[in-house]
Amino acid sequence: MRKAALDHFIEKIVRDAGSSLRDNFGVIKTGTPKTSQHDIVTEADFQAEEILISAIRKKFPYHNILSEEAGELKGSSPYTWIIDPLDGTNNFAKQIPLFGVIVALAKGNVIERGAIYDPLHDQFLYARRGQGAYLNGKRVHASTETSLEEMVIAISNIRARSMVEKFAHWRSLLALYTTYYKLFGSAAQNILALATGKIDAYIISGAYPWDIAAGGLIYREAGGKITDIYGKRWSWRQMNQKVIMANPKLHKKITNLLLQ
């Protein structure tokens, strides 16, 4: 498939899944707990996931798929689709309008495409490796803020209950410099804000590939830097990820602070 055709295909399936979420917003209000009462799955997750997987299977029957709800669907191709059909399920169920669809396409260990869609606000964030990041067709860039005191930072600690004490320590270190925190309750929303320069940094602990794979590529293409919490190379394949995302100068300052 030609590059432009693949880009069009990804945008279509992500928008179709988002349309399903938009139709179900305010209609589906309850979910089934997974790991806790706050980590839930709803019928809207499954409907959006079915739209994505069915389209991918029809177009690329031999590709691998890794999806939050369906798990790993193995194929015989070097390509893997990494899917979160509804990122921010808890927000969705509580009718908080902060959620999104996340889709990435990797070839081996390299993310080639990343897409995030906020269907309620019609914001489509997209990146092709080496080609920049775009919001609804307009190129976007990471923040250029370099001051710890002035930075606006989003912080998320999901699923990794064993990391709560360590994460609280990191947050206390950051609080010595800034109190400008944003808590969106959705990795999709965090990346939308980060890649468009509305916030300056993002720290997430307990993330899975479907939470962060697309965002990692998008943010790099917007001029930002992503590593693990210790400043080491980031891999989308890791489970229970601890990640720092910021522009290169601010990233170094945050990493140095957290490694004290």
N, C-alpha and C positions, 0 to 999 in steps of 0.2 A: 504494500500500500504506500502511495506517495505521502510525503510528510504532511502536506496541507490537508490531504484527505483524512489522515489519522488525527490531525488536530481537530478537524470538523467532527469526526466520529466521537472523539472524547467529549467535546463540548455538548454534542447532542445528547449523549447518554447521561451525562451529569445534569444537564438541564431537565431531562425527562424525569430523573430520580428526584430532583428538586421540586418539580411540579407536583409530584405525588406527595411529597412532604408538605408543600403549601396547601394542597387540598385537604390534608389530614390535620393540619394545625388547628387546634381548638376543638377538633372532633374526637381524636384519640387522646385521652387524658390519663390513662393508666398504663402501667407496665409491669413486667414480671422481674423480680429481683434476680440478679446474677451472682455477684460476689457480696453485695450488701444492699440495703434498702435504697441507697443512693445510686447504685450501679444497676440500671435497669435496661430492659429491652422492651420495645413496644411493637405493635403490629405495623406501625409506620416504618420501623427499621426494616422489617422483613419485606414489606412491599417495595421499598426503595431498592433494597438489595436484590430482589428478584428482577427488577427492571435492568439493573446494571449487569448482573451475571448472565441473564438471558441474552442480552445484546452482545456481550463479549463472547459468549459461547457460540453464538450464531456466526459472528464475524471471524473469530479466531479460535476455532475449536481445539487447537493443540496448545494454546497458551495456559500457563499456570495462573491461578487466582488465589489470593490470600485476602479473605474478608473477615471483618470482625465477628459477624454472626455465623456465617457458613464455615469458617475455618479455612483450611488449606485444601484446595481442589487442584490436584496435580495433573499436569499435562506433559508433553514431550518437547517443549520449546524452551529456549533460553529466556523467553519473556515471561514476566510475572506482573499481573495486575494487583495492586494493593488498594483495598477498598474499605472505607468507612461510610456506609450508606446514610447514617444519621449521626453525626458527631455533635454531641450536646443533647443527648436523649433526655436527660433529666430536665434541662431547660424546656425542651419541646413539650414534655408531659405536663409541666407546670405553666405552660403558655407564656414562657419568657422568650421573646423573639430573637434569641441568640443561638444559632445552630447552623449546620451546613452539611454538605456532601463533600467527601474527600476521595479523590481517585489519583493514583500514581501508576505509571508504567515503568518497569525496570527491565533492563537487559543484563542479566547476571547480577552483579553487585552495583550497577550504575543506574541511577534514576534518570530516565530519558524524558519523561513528561510528568507534569504535576498540575492538578486542577482542584480548585476549591470553589464551591458555589453556595452563596447565601440566597436562598430562593425568595425569602420575604422582602429583601431589599434589592433583588436582582443584581447581585455583585458576583461576577465571574472572574476569578483570579487564575491566571494560567501561565505556565512556563514550559518552554522546550529547552533542553540542555544547550547552553551556548548562545541562546537567542534572546535573553532578557526575560523579565516578568511583566505581565500586562493585566490590568484590571479593566474589563469591558473594552479591550482593544487599545487602551492607553498605557504606555510604559510607566512603571512605578519603580521607586527607589527606596532603599532603606534609609532610616534616619541618619543624620550626621552628628548627632549629639555625642559628646565625648566625656561629659562631666557626670560622675556618679551622683553628685548632689542634685543635678537637674534632670536626670534621666527619669522616664516613666517606664515602669517595668511590670510585665505580667508574670504571675507566678501560679503554677498549678502543681499540685501533688495528688496524683490519682492512683488508686489501686494499691500502691506500695505502702501498706500500713507499717511494715517493718522499717521504713525509711522516715517515719514521722519525726523522730527525735533529731536525726541528722538534718532533715529538711528545715526543722524549726531553728536549728543552729545557723544554717545558711541565711535564713530569713532575718534572724537577729543581727547578723553581720551587715546585711544590706540596709537594715533599719538605722544603722549608725550614720548612713549617708542620705538615704532618701525615704520618704514616706509616700511617694507617688506610685501607688500600686493599682493595678487593674486586674479584676477577676471576672473573666467572661464566662467561665464554665464551659468552654468549648475551644478545642485546639484550632478548629477552623476559623473561629472569630479572632483568636489570638494572632494567627498568621495573617489574616486579612489586615489587621491593624498594624502588625509589624512590617509587612512587606510594603505597605503604603506610607510608612514613616509616621504613623499616628502614635505609635509607642516606640520605645528605643531598644527594649530588650525583652527577652522571654526566657524563663527558666521553667522546665517541666521535669517532673520526676514520676516514674511509674508509667511512662508512655510505651505504646506498642507500635509496630510498624505502620499500621493503618492510621494512627494518630498523627504521625510526623513525617512519613516518607515524602508525600507530595510537598509539604511545607518546607522540608529541608532543601529540596531543589528550588522551589519558588524563591525562598529567601536568599539563597546563594545568587540566583539570577538577578535579584534586586540589589545585589552588592553587599549582602550581609555575610556573616560567618556563623557556622554551626559546628559545635564539637560536643563531646560528652562533658559532664560537669567538671572533669579534671583537665580539660583542655586537650584531650586526645582525640584522634580521628573518629568521626561519627560514621556508624554503619546503620543503614536502614533496617537490616535484618535482625538486629538485637531486640530481645524482649526486655521489658522493665527498664526502659531507657531513661537516663538522667542527662538532660541536654541543656546547653546554654546557646542562645541565639542573640547576636547583637552585631553592630557594625564592628570591623576589625579592631579599632582603637578602644572602643568601649568594652568589647569582648575581653580584651587582654586585662583591663582594669578589674572587671568582674571576676575573672578567673583567678587573678592574683589575690583578690580579697577573700574569695571562698576557700582558697588553699592555705590560708593562714593557720 
